[in-house]
């Protein structure tokens, strides 16, 4: 199952991701996200793996 997120904010070593389909937020360690992730980046999560999408 895939979910889409946008990076809402970054605080230290953690990124707060907002689901595109809802207003739910989750936080995750920056080390688990792809290089180049920044505020406003759109991400796809599939099978516990994140990738940047346009």
C-alpha positions as CSV (number, residue, x, y, z in Angstrom):
1,X,0.0,0.0,0.0
2,X,1.4,3.3,-0.9
3,X,0.9,6.7,0.8
4,X,1.9,10.1,-0.3
5,X,3.2,12.8,2.1
6,X,4.6,16.3,2.0
7,X,7.3,17.4,4.4
8,X,5.6,20.0,6.6
9,X,8.6,20.9,8.7
10,X,12.0,19.7,9.9
11,X,13.2,19.9,13.5
12,X,16.7,18.7,14.1
13,X,17.0,15.1,13.1
14,X,13.3,14.6,12.5
15,X,10.9,15.5,9.6
16,X,7.2,16.0,10.1
17,X,5.2,14.5,7.2
18,X,1.6,15.4,6.4
19,X,-0.5,12.9,4.5
20,X,-1.8,14.4,1.3
21,X,-5.2,12.7,1.7
22,X,-5.7,14.0,5.2
23,X,-4.3,16.4,7.8
24,X,-2.6,13.6,9.8
25,X,1.0,14.2,10.6
26,X,3.8,11.6,11.4
27,X,7.4,12.2,12.2
28,X,10.3,10.2,11.0
29,X,14.1,10.4,11.3
30,X,15.8,12.2,8.5
31,X,18.2,9.4,8.1
32,X,15.4,7.2,6.8
33,X,14.4,9.7,4.0
34,X,16.1,10.0,0.6
35,X,18.9,12.6,0.1
36,X,17.7,16.0,-0.9
37,X,14.5,15.8,1.3
38,X,13.6,19.3,2.4
39,X,10.5,21.3,3.5
40,X,7.9,21.0,0.8
41,X,9.2,17.8,-0.7
42,X,6.6,15.3,-1.8
43,X,7.3,11.7,-0.8
44,X,5.9,8.3,-1.6
45,X,6.0,5.6,1.0
46,X,5.7,2.1,-0.2
47,X,6.8,-1.0,1.8
48,X,8.6,1.2,4.4
49,X,10.7,2.9,1.7
50,X,10.4,6.5,0.9
51,X,11.1,8.1,-2.5
52,X,10.8,11.7,-3.8
53,X,8.0,12.3,-6.3
54,X,7.4,15.3,-8.5
